[in-house]
Amino acid sequence: MNNLKQARAKAGLTQVQVAAAAGISARYYQSLEAGESAPTVAIALKIAKALETTVEQIFREGSESSE
């Protein structure tokens, strides 16, 4: 699981905006957000930069549970 949707909402961006900033298709971004696909390290870094956060914050294990 991941925190992509929460991070995107916090950044006030649409899926299309994040995808464009990361240089990926909107459909691929949607599949990442839904947990259907896993990004490469390079793509994860680009998404984190677009969302102004870290890869660890959006892709860490157990990210759905409260800590």
Backbone as a ProteinNet text record, in pm:
[ID]
protein_1_A
[PRIMARY]
MNNLKQARAKAGLTQVQVAAAAGISARYYQSLEAGESAPTVAIALKIAKALETTVEQIFREGSESSE
[TERTIARY]
84.8	0	89	26.6	101.8	14.1	78.1	9.4	0.2	2.7	0.8	-121.4	-236.8	-359.1	-358.4	-318.7	-314.9	-212	-94.9	10.2	-32.7	-99	-146.5	-251.9	-344.7	-448.5	-386.3	-289.2	-221.3	-150.9	-95.3	-25.9	-123.3	-250.5	-350.6	-336.6	-290.4	-267.4	-362.5	-385.5	-464.3	-371.3	-429.4	-349.7	-275.7	-341	-279.8	-160.8	-173.1	-63	58.1	34	144.8	210.9	130.4	184	269.6	221.3	297.2	429	425.9	547.4	648.8	599.3	687.2	726.6	666.2	699.5	642.7	526.6	460.9	318	253.9	115.8	22.2	-90.5	-190.5	-241.2	-257.9	-305.7	-207	-77.6	23.6	20.6	9.4	1.3	-120.9	-234.3	-356.1	-334.3	-262.7	-237.1	-144.8	-53.6	33.9	-46.8	-131.2	-212.3	-307.5	-357.2	-449	-375.5	-243.1	-165.9	-159.2	-196.4	-194.7	-56.6	29	164	260.7	387.9	493.2	589.5	627.5	714.9	860.6	937.4	1082.3	1131.4	1253.7	1311.2	1311.9	1349.3	1355.5	1218.4	1115.9	979.7	933	962.1	923.7	986.9	1112.4	1179.9	1115.8	1078.2	1013.5	877	801.9	670.5	687.1	780.2	803.8	841.4	924.2	962.9	840.7	756.6	635.8	542.5	539	451	518.2	644.4	722	725.8	759.1	771.7	883.5	894.3	998.6	937.8	1019.4	976.1	930.4	1004	969.1	830.8	794.5	662.8	548.3	570.1	458.5	460.8	576.6	583.5	628.8	634	683.5	581.7	634.3	550.6	464.1	340.8	251	203.3	210.1	175.2	26.8	-56.6	-199.6	-239.3	-153.3	-189	-145	-213.7	-173.4	-57.5	34.9	154.4	159.2
-118.2	0	124.1	236.9	360.8	476.9	589.3	711.9	812.3	766.2	858.2	949.3	891.4	972.5	1079.9	1043.4	1139.7	1249.4	1210.8	1309	1402	1346.6	1428.2	1527.7	1481.7	1570.7	1682	1646.1	1745.1	1849.6	1806.1	1898.1	1978.4	1939.4	2010.6	1991	1872.3	1842	1734.3	1735.1	1628.6	1515.5	1401.5	1290.1	1329.4	1402	1446.2	1537.8	1627.2	1717.9	1643.3	1548.3	1470.4	1387.3	1323.5	1242.6	1327.1	1444	1532.3	1574.3	1608.6	1650.3	1537	1413.8	1297.6	1240.8	1291.7	1243.6	1107.4	1077.6	948.7	974.7	870.8	886.8	893.8	958.8	967.3	828	741.6	605.8	528	542.2	474.1	528.5	660.4	717.8	662.9	656	602.9	460.1	379.7	240.5	235.4	331.4	338.7	376.6	476.5	523.6	414.2	333.1	224.2	101.6	103.6	-10.2	-125.1	-100.4	-203.8	-222.4	-121.1	-124.7	-71.8	-105.3	-52.8	28.2	146.4	230.3	187.1	226.6	211.2	313.8	298.9	394.7	534.7	543.6	673.9	741.4	664.6	721	759.4	676.4	707.4	838.9	859.7	984.6	1104.3	1089.7	1198.7	1231.5	1128.5	1150.9	1220.8	1174.2	1236.4	1383.1	1412.6	1552.2	1634.7	1580.6	1651.3	1678.7	1586.2	1599	1669.6	1709.5	1777.8	1697.6	1570	1480.8	1381.9	1279	1178.9	1047.4	967.6	835	753.9	764.2	688.9	724.7	851.5	894.4	837.7	817.4	771.8	623.3	558	417.1	322.8	367.7	280.3	170.1	58.2	-52.9	-9.3	-55.8	-23.3	119.3	185.3	327.3	352	250	265.7	264.2	210.8	202	327.2	359.3	475	435.3	526.7	497.4	581.8
0	0	0	-30	-33.4	10.9	26.3	68	-46	-168.9	-282.7	-282.7	-263.4	-269.2	-161.5	-40.3	69.3	42.8	-6.5	-35.2	-148.2	-248	-360.7	-314.3	-230.5	-178.4	-94.4	-12.8	70.8	-15.4	-128.4	-219	-304.7	-304.4	-382.2	-532	-571.2	-712.8	-762.7	-893	-954.7	-996.5	-1029	-1078.5	-1205.8	-1292.2	-1418.4	-1391.2	-1295.8	-1263	-1207.3	-1118.8	-1062.4	-1171.5	-1254.4	-1363.7	-1456.5	-1493.5	-1583.2	-1519.3	-1392.1	-1322.3	-1312	-1303.4	-1291.8	-1427.9	-1534.4	-1668.1	-1700.9	-1642.7	-1668.2	-1714.8	-1767	-1811.4	-1691.2	-1710.8	-1604.6	-1568.1	-1667.3	-1639.9	-1553.8	-1583.1	-1501.9	-1358.7	-1344.8	-1210.9	-1137	-1206.3	-1144.1	-1095.1	-1173.3	-1132	-1011	-1001.3	-883.5	-760.4	-775.3	-663.4	-614.4	-707.2	-672	-617.5	-623.2	-574.9	-673.9	-798.6	-901.9	-962.7	-950.7	-1005.4	-900.7	-918.8	-832.1	-918.4	-873	-954.6	-945.7	-1046.3	-1036.4	-935	-892.2	-797.6	-859.9	-986.3	-1053.1	-1056.9	-1087.5	-1092.8	-952.5	-854	-716	-671.2	-707	-672.1	-740.8	-867	-940.3	-880.8	-843.6	-782.4	-647.8	-567.2	-437	-453.1	-551.1	-576	-615.8	-703	-746.3	-628.7	-533.7	-417.7	-300.4	-320.8	-216.9	-87.6	-101.8	12.6	-17.3	63.8	42.6	-5.3	-68.1	-112	8.5	117.1	237.8	289.2	279.8	328.5	245.9	116.2	33.4	0.4	15.5	-22	89.2	211.2	319.2	349.9	398.9	441.9	558.6	560.1	670.2	669	553.1	544.9	567.6	555.5	574.6	721.8	807.7	949.8	1022.4	1130.3	1208.2	1298.2	1315.3	1393.8	1518.2
[MASK]
+++++++++++++++++++++++++++++++++++++++++++++++++++++++++++++++++++

